[in-house]
């Protein structure tokens, strides 16, 4: 079963993601804060990360995304940004475009979210060592 890590500062939104994604057949982990390091990911190697890009936290999100990209064990993990804040996403625009990272804006359509997840998540066949 593919495992998705959802990072969002709202417990209600996290619960909504869990309900939607579990109904789609995914295993889901939730966290309310952006990990300070890829070593803090739980699970350590999810199949997909959905990251809330929120106002005032763009730098935190940018650092996390860059740390994922710079670590060989996490560089291949696909990412979806989810936000209500167009400005926060605009601040990451170069990276988002260069990496072809999908963005889902809140409030989102459930079918659109499911479709974006299905299109983004891919089986990973590489093993990640320490």
C-alpha positions in Angstrom: 0.0 0.0 0.0 1.3 3.4 -0.9 2.0 5.8 2.0 1.2 9.5 1.9 2.5 12.1 4.4 0.3 15.2 4.7 1.8 18.3 6.4 -0.8 21.0 7.3 -1.2 23.3 10.2 -4.9 22.6 10.6 -6.1 19.5 12.4 -9.5 19.7 10.5 -7.8 19.8 7.1 -5.5 16.9 8.1 -8.5 14.8 9.1 -10.2 15.7 5.8 -7.1 14.6 3.9 -7.0 11.3 5.9 -10.6 10.5 5.1 -10.3 11.3 1.4 -7.0 9.5 0.9 -7.8 6.4 3.0 -11.0 6.1 1.0 -8.8 6.1 -2.2 -6.8 3.2 -0.7 -3.7 5.0 0.6 -2.1 4.7 4.0 -1.8 8.2 5.5 0.4 9.9 8.1 -0.4 13.4 9.3 1.7 16.1 10.9 0.8 19.7 11.9 4.3 21.1 11.5 6.9 21.1 8.7 9.8 18.8 9.7 13.0 20.7 10.3 15.0 18.0 8.5 14.2 15.2 6.1 15.6 12.9 8.8 12.5 13.9 10.8 10.0 12.5 8.2 7.5 10.0 9.6 7.4 7.7 7.8 11.0 8.1 6.7 10.3 7.4 3.0 6.7 8.1 2.1 5.6 7.5 -1.5 4.2 11.1 -1.6 4.3 14.3 0.5 1.4 16.8 0.5 2.7 20.1 1.9 0.6 23.0 3.0 2.3 26.2 1.8 0.9 28.8 4.2 1.3 32.6 4.6 4.3 33.5 6.8 5.8 30.0 6.5 7.1 30.2 2.9 10.7 30.1 4.1 10.0 27.0 6.2 8.3 25.3 3.3 11.1 26.3 0.9 13.8 25.0 3.2 12.0 21.7 3.6 11.4 21.2 -0.1 15.1 22.0 -0.8 16.2 19.6 1.9 14.1 16.9 0.3 15.7 17.7 -3.1 19.2 17.7 -1.8 19.0 14.3 0.0 19.4 11.3 -2.2 17.0 9.2 -0.1 14.2 11.7 -0.5 14.9 13.4 -3.8 12.7 11.0 -5.7 9.7 11.4 -3.4 7.0 13.3 -5.3 5.5 16.4 -3.7 2.1 18.2 -4.0 1.8 21.7 -2.6 -1.6 22.6 -1.2 -2.5 26.2 -0.2 -5.0 28.9 0.2 -2.3 31.5 -0.3 -1.4 32.3 -3.9 1.4 34.6 -2.7 3.1 31.8 -0.7 3.0 29.5 -3.8 4.2 32.4 -6.0 7.3 32.7 -3.8 8.1 29.1 -4.6 7.1 29.5 -8.3 10.6 28.9 -9.9 11.1 25.7 -7.9 7.5 24.5 -8.5 7.8 25.0 -12.2 11.3 23.6 -12.5 10.3 20.4 -10.6 6.8 20.2 -12.1 5.2 20.1 -8.7 1.4 20.1 -8.8 -0.4 22.7 -6.7 -3.9 22.2 -5.3 -5.6 25.3 -4.0 -7.9 25.2 -1.0 -10.8 24.9 -1.0 -10.2 22.0 -3.3 -12.5 19.7 -5.1 -12.3 16.2 -3.7 -12.2 14.6 -7.2 -9.5 17.1 -8.3 -7.4 16.2 -5.2 -7.8 12.4 -5.8 -6.9 12.8 -9.5 -3.8 14.9 -8.7 -2.6 12.4 -6.1 -3.2 9.5 -8.6 -1.3 11.3 -11.3 1.6 12.3 -9.0 2.3 9.2 -6.9 4.4 6.6 -8.5 5.8 3.3 -7.2 9.4 3.6 -6.1 11.6 0.6 -6.7 14.8 2.0 -5.2 15.9 1.2 -1.7 17.1 3.9 0.5 19.9 3.1 2.8 21.2 5.1 5.7 
